[in-house]
Amino acid sequence: MSTARKVMSAVMKAIRVSEFGGEEVLKLQTDVPIPKPQINQVLIKVFTAGVNPVDTYIRSGAYARLPELPYTPGNDCAGIIHAVGDNVKQFTKGQRIYCMRGEGTYGEYTVSDEEFVHPLHDNLSFSQGAALGVAYFTAYRALLIRAAAKPGESVLVHGASGGVGLAACQIGHARGMKVIGTAGSAEGMCIVSRNGASKTFNHKEDGYAEKISEYTDGEGVDVIIEMLANVNLATDLTLLKTNGKVVVVGNRGSIEINPRLTMAKESSIMGCMLWQMSKLESQEIAAQLEVGAEQGWVKPVIGKDFSLDQAQDAHHLVINNKTTTGKIIISMP
Ligand SMILES: NC(=O)c1ccc[n+]([C@@H]2O[C@H](COP(=O)([O-])OP(=O)(O)OC[C@H]3O[C@@H](n4cnc5c(N)ncnc54)[C@H](OP(=O)(O)O)[C@@H]3O)[C@@H](O)[C@H]2O)c1
């Protein structure tokens, strides 16, 4: 009997969602069948799972693409390969990996297509591995692929204290950009400055945008990576240099802007959606993150580590956090 077949008889602990709704619909179950990898998939023994804001949008039923009920939440995780499908050649049982698109990572096991799985560098812990998939691939795409930011350019990471923001600061700094970051607390600002920003501002302070403008001698910045566009987009347009670009990564509603502000400076507003990433981009990013882990500039910061039975608390925090200090993760029992 193959390894994949043997584990099928077993069950695992996992979070299940049987109806869309508030945090209370996240239920810990101990009898969830361990999934079986398809021919191009791997079965992962999950040690840690990343908690992303999108997990809460999906759980509440407010997201454009919803899974069939019941489902296990979560996309990214770190762990070891437990079994491989018949066509998988690049992974072997026991290998340390991280994954950016598991089919439900809030559980002891998950399956994923092999293209979304990457070796986890020895310099990174499993906790750090859970913070790589969604946040780092998004930050890299936003900064280096969508905005095509260059060494020497100035970048404002507007909302830098979270998973994507800290990744953008580390990547921008490593690529020789002048990084400015914002956070909503003193602790958040401190972490942002320790992770590549040469200057930080508090986005909850009155007049902080004017201070950013003064800091750039009124010239503005080349690129803005925006985590809350429905609040900041109008301001962002005043903070750009000529030919500057705003990349919308996060947005939770509507905002009125004056399009005239884009004319004189010929500025661009562009969206960024991780799942639009091509296979080639994914390979490029994974290779660059491997180099970053080797050289030490890819170093995910964990803000809070919950246990699996605290998944409801993890969801509450990721969407209500007022003092973000890195990525929120869940560790398996
Ligand atoms: N487009 C995509 O493909 C994609 C992929 C991943 C994530 N996202 C989205 O990007 C956003 C960030 O994701 P994440 O994983 O980094 O979330 P996170 O870890 O929860 O971080 C949220 C960030 O937003 C900041 N923030 C709060 N109020 C702000 C304001 N008024 N102005 C600017 N920033 C503010 C927070 O700072 P303080 O707490 O310090 O105030 C924190 O730095 C989320 O909306 C998420 O859904 C999009």
The ligand as an SDF file (V2000), in Angstrom:
LIG
                    3D

 48 52  0  0  0  0  0  0  0  0999 V2000
   -3.7190   42.2030   -3.1230 N   0  0  0  0  0  0  0  0  0  0  0  0
   -3.3050   41.0450   -2.6270 C   0  0  0  0  0  0  0  0  0  0  0  0
   -3.0700   40.0730   -3.3430 O   0  0  0  0  0  0  0  0  0  0  0  0
   -3.1140   40.9550   -1.1470 C   0  0  0  0  0  0  0  0  0  0  0  0
   -2.2980   39.9530   -0.5830 C   0  0  0  0  0  0  0  0  0  0  0  0
   -2.0800   39.9570    0.7890 C   0  0  0  0  0  0  0  0  0  0  0  0
   -2.7040   40.9260    1.5770 C   0  0  0  0  0  0  0  0  0  0  0  0
   -3.5280   41.8360    1.0030 N   0  0  0  0  0  0  0  0  0  0  0  0
   -4.1880   42.8810    1.7910 C   0  0  0  0  0  0  0  0  0  0  0  0
   -3.1880   43.8190    2.1710 O   0  0  0  0  0  0  0  0  0  0  0  0
   -3.4820   44.3510    3.4560 C   0  0  0  0  0  0  0  0  0  0  0  0
   -2.2900   44.1000    4.3740 C   0  0  0  0  0  0  0  0  0  0  0  0
   -2.1190   42.7000    4.5380 O   0  0  0  0  0  0  0  0  0  0  0  0
   -1.2210   42.1470    5.7370 P   0  0  0  0  0  0  0  0  0  0  0  0
   -1.2020   40.6870    5.6260 O   0  0  0  0  0  0  0  0  0  0  0  0
    0.0550   42.9040    5.8150 O   0  0  0  0  0  0  0  0  0  0  0  0
   -2.1450   42.5570    6.9830 O   0  0  0  0  0  0  0  0  0  0  0  0
   -1.7240   42.8410    8.5010 P   0  0  0  0  0  0  0  0  0  0  0  0
   -0.5300   42.0300    8.8540 O   0  0  0  0  0  0  0  0  0  0  0  0
   -2.9730   42.6990    9.2870 O   0  0  0  0  0  0  0  0  0  0  0  0
   -1.2810   44.3770    8.4870 O   0  0  0  0  0  0  0  0  0  0  0  0
   -2.1960   45.4220    8.3000 C   0  0  0  0  0  0  0  0  0  0  0  0
   -1.4120   46.7100    8.1590 C   0  0  0  0  0  0  0  0  0  0  0  0
   -2.2940   47.7890    7.8680 O   0  0  0  0  0  0  0  0  0  0  0  0
   -1.8750   48.8910    8.6800 C   0  0  0  0  0  0  0  0  0  0  0  0
   -2.8650   49.9590    8.8200 N   0  0  0  0  0  0  0  0  0  0  0  0
   -3.8640   50.1100    9.7310 C   0  0  0  0  0  0  0  0  0  0  0  0
   -4.4670   51.3100    9.5530 N   0  0  0  0  0  0  0  0  0  0  0  0
   -3.8150   51.9360    8.5330 C   0  0  0  0  0  0  0  0  0  0  0  0
   -3.9430   53.2020    7.8990 C   0  0  0  0  0  0  0  0  0  0  0  0
   -4.8740   54.0860    8.2600 N   0  0  0  0  0  0  0  0  0  0  0  0
   -3.1030   53.4990    6.8950 N   0  0  0  0  0  0  0  0  0  0  0  0
   -2.1360   52.6190    6.4860 C   0  0  0  0  0  0  0  0  0  0  0  0
   -1.9780   51.4120    7.0360 N   0  0  0  0  0  0  0  0  0  0  0  0
   -2.8020   51.0770    8.0460 C   0  0  0  0  0  0  0  0  0  0  0  0
   -1.5280   48.2230    9.9930 C   0  0  0  0  0  0  0  0  0  0  0  0
   -0.7870   49.1100   10.8350 O   0  0  0  0  0  0  0  0  0  0  0  0
   -1.0630   49.3400   12.4380 P   0  0  0  0  0  0  0  0  0  0  0  0
   -1.7680   48.1460   12.9930 O   0  0  0  0  0  0  0  0  0  0  0  0
    0.3240   49.5240   12.9650 O   0  0  0  0  0  0  0  0  0  0  0  0
   -1.9000   50.5640   12.5110 O   0  0  0  0  0  0  0  0  0  0  0  0
   -0.6830   47.0760    9.4550 C   0  0  0  0  0  0  0  0  0  0  0  0
    0.6160   47.5050    9.1460 O   0  0  0  0  0  0  0  0  0  0  0  0
   -4.7710   43.6610    3.9090 C   0  0  0  0  0  0  0  0  0  0  0  0
   -5.8640   44.4900    3.5820 O   0  0  0  0  0  0  0  0  0  0  0  0
   -4.8220   42.3990    3.0740 C   0  0  0  0  0  0  0  0  0  0  0  0
   -6.1400   41.9280    2.8690 O   0  0  0  0  0  0  0  0  0  0  0  0
   -3.7470   41.8660   -0.3370 C   0  0  0  0  0  0  0  0  0  0  0  0
  1  2  1  0
  2  3  2  0
  2  4  1  0
  4  5  1  0
  4 48  2  0
  5  6  2  0
  6  7  1  0
  7  8  2  0
  8  9  1  0
  8 48  1  0
  9 10  1  0
  9 46  1  0
 10 11  1  0
 11 12  1  0
 11 44  1  0
 12 13  1  0
 13 14  1  0
 14 15  2  0
 14 16  1  0
 14 17  1  0
 17 18  1  0
 18 19  2  0
 18 20  1  0
 18 21  1  0
 21 22  1  0
 22 23  1  0
 23 24  1  0
 23 42  1  0
 24 25  1  0
 25 26  1  0
 25 36  1  0
 26 27  1  0
 26 35  1  0
 27 28  2  0
 28 29  1  0
 29 30  1  0
 29 35  2  0
 30 31  1  0
 30 32  2  0
 32 33  1  0
 33 34  2  0
 34 35  1  0
 36 37  1  0
 36 42  1  0
 37 38  1  0
 38 39  2  0
 38 40  1  0
 38 41  1  0
 42 43  1  0
 44 45  1  0
 44 46  1  0
 46 47  1  0
M  CHG  2   8   1  16  -1
M  END
$$$$
